[in-house]
Structure formats: C-alpha cells, structure tokens
Amino acid sequence: MKRTSVKICGLTQADQIAAAVEAGARYLGFNFFPKSPRYVDPETCAHLAAEVPPGVAKVALVVNPDDALLDEIIGTAPIDMIQLHGQESPERVAEIRARYGLPVMKVVGVAGPDDVAKLDDYSDVADQILVDAKAPKGAELPGGNGVPFDWTLLQGRHWTLPWMLAGGLTPANVALAIRLTGARQVDTASGVESAPGVKDPDLMRAFIEAAG
Ligand SMILES: O=C(O)c1ccccc1NCC(=O)[C@H](O)[C@H](O)COP(=O)(O)O
C-alpha cells in the first residue's frame, strides 16, 4: 500500500498523463506560467484533463494570477485544486479560495529559517501548503528549477494544514527527503524529465516507487 502521495507537475501530453496515472500519481499539475517549458493553455488543459481518472486531482499552477486568468482556466478546464506559486498574500489566497470554491495550495519558497516561519501566515486561508525551494537568484522561473533546499530546516516543525515537499526531488533523493522531513506528500517537475518539459515514464515510475 502507498504511504506517500505523489504530485507530478507540468504535464503537457496525454501519453505522459497516462504514464503518471499508471505509475500511481495522486495529483497532476498543469502549468499556466507562460514562460515555462511546461506551459499549457486552458483549452489544452481541458483536453488533457479529460484523460485523468476520478481520484486523481487536477491542479492548476498559476503565478500571481488575476481574476481574468483564473476565470478563464476554471471556466474551461475541470480543475480540482489551485496552486498559487507567486507572492500571493494571505488576503489574496483567501479571496481566490472564496471566489472559486476550490481548494487552494499555497507555495512557500524556502531558503532559510525565516522562510519556514512564513508557512504559518497561510494556515487559516489555504487548504494545503507546498514547501518548495526558493528560486535561485536570477532564475527565469519561480519554480521547477530542480534545486533542493536544506531539508533539515523542516525537522521538528508541525503544521495544522496538510503539506507537500518539493524542490529538486528525484528518484535518487526522494526517499532521503521523506525520511528527513517526515513528508507524506511530495511533488516533482524537472526530476522526472528527460529534457525540460518532457516527462519520462521510467523516471516517473522510479520516483513513485522510491517515494513508497
Ligand atoms: O515548472 C515550472 O516551469 C514552473 C514555472 C513557474 C512556477 C512554478 C513552476 N514549477 C513548480 C513545480 O513544478 C514544482 O511544484 C516545484 O517547483 C518543484 O519543481 P522541481 O524542482 O523541478 O521538481
């Protein structure tokens, strides 16, 4: 029986979705950040989402979205959860959650102890927290950079909300990351790709197996 729920983020092709589902992913992320090699538009997402069986959550990843973008995505594709991957304030998270009536996962980028403390700001307004590595200085993308953070920063920390670990997780390091942090949910994008934006079925299978 699986103990860890896995999210595969940045799916762009139907065959990758079939492979991720077959391997046991519980969440699939669709990326609406235009500069990303993993970008999909709402129409494409709607077609891809039709391939996703019940029980696997379809997550819309957005960065500092305005209502117009969210209206378009939610009005076009059957999204189950919104992932906020920008600098959204607690007030904006609450507003989005109320407007769309969907669960919201707020991302907090971590590089040091002060960042870990920020997780508490969202405990009353989000449904889940995604604890990701802070993007390296000068990076073009706010996430999906394949960079881990110091997992020991999370040791001894407890949160009331469900949370997910991300940032540079790969088939080779995910078991150690889980052991050090106690994460019960993990997320990966670049760690299961053969090239930027191209998910590799063997790597997805290996990741989910290693996550346990
Ligand atoms: O993946 C992207 O291109 C991306 C672009 C803009 C914001 C977030 C993005 N990715 C986030 C993720 O896919 C993951 O949730 C997370 O950052 C881990 O990515 P990785 O380190 O590549 O596993």
The ligand as a MOL file (V3000), in Angstrom:
LIG
                    3D

  0  0  0     0  0            999 V3000
M  V30 BEGIN CTAB
M  V30 COUNTS 23 23 0 0 0
M  V30 BEGIN ATOM
M  V30 1 O 7.8930 24.1090 -13.5650 0
M  V30 2 C 7.8530 25.2790 -13.9460 0
M  V30 3 O 8.2440 25.5970 -15.0660 0
M  V30 4 C 7.2980 26.3370 -13.0480 0
M  V30 5 C 7.1480 27.6120 -13.5300 0
M  V30 6 C 6.6380 28.5980 -12.7260 0
M  V30 7 C 6.2840 28.3220 -11.4220 0
M  V30 8 C 6.4190 27.0400 -10.9300 0
M  V30 9 C 6.9160 26.0470 -11.7340 0
M  V30 10 N 7.0740 24.7570 -11.2710 0
M  V30 11 C 6.7180 24.3630 -9.9880 0
M  V30 12 C 6.7720 22.8930 -9.8800 0
M  V30 13 O 6.5520 22.2230 -10.8180 0
M  V30 14 C 7.0280 22.2080 -8.6460 0
M  V30 15 O 5.8470 22.3710 -7.9110 0
M  V30 16 C 8.2330 22.5850 -7.8290 0
M  V30 17 O 8.6760 23.8950 -8.0640 0
M  V30 18 C 9.3430 21.6140 -7.9560 0
M  V30 19 O 9.9740 21.6740 -9.1790 0
M  V30 20 P 11.3050 20.8170 -9.3880 0
M  V30 21 O 12.3610 21.4050 -8.5320 0
M  V30 22 O 11.6210 20.9360 -10.8390 0
M  V30 23 O 10.9620 19.4090 -9.0260 0
M  V30 END ATOM
M  V30 BEGIN BOND
M  V30 1 2 1 2
M  V30 2 1 2 3
M  V30 3 1 2 4
M  V30 4 1 4 5
M  V30 5 2 4 9
M  V30 6 2 5 6
M  V30 7 1 6 7
M  V30 8 2 7 8
M  V30 9 1 8 9
M  V30 10 1 9 10
M  V30 11 1 10 11
M  V30 12 1 11 12
M  V30 13 2 12 13
M  V30 14 1 12 14
M  V30 15 1 14 15
M  V30 16 1 14 16
M  V30 17 1 16 17
M  V30 18 1 16 18
M  V30 19 1 18 19
M  V30 20 1 19 20
M  V30 21 2 20 21
M  V30 22 1 20 22
M  V30 23 1 20 23
M  V30 END BOND
M  V30 END CTAB
M  END
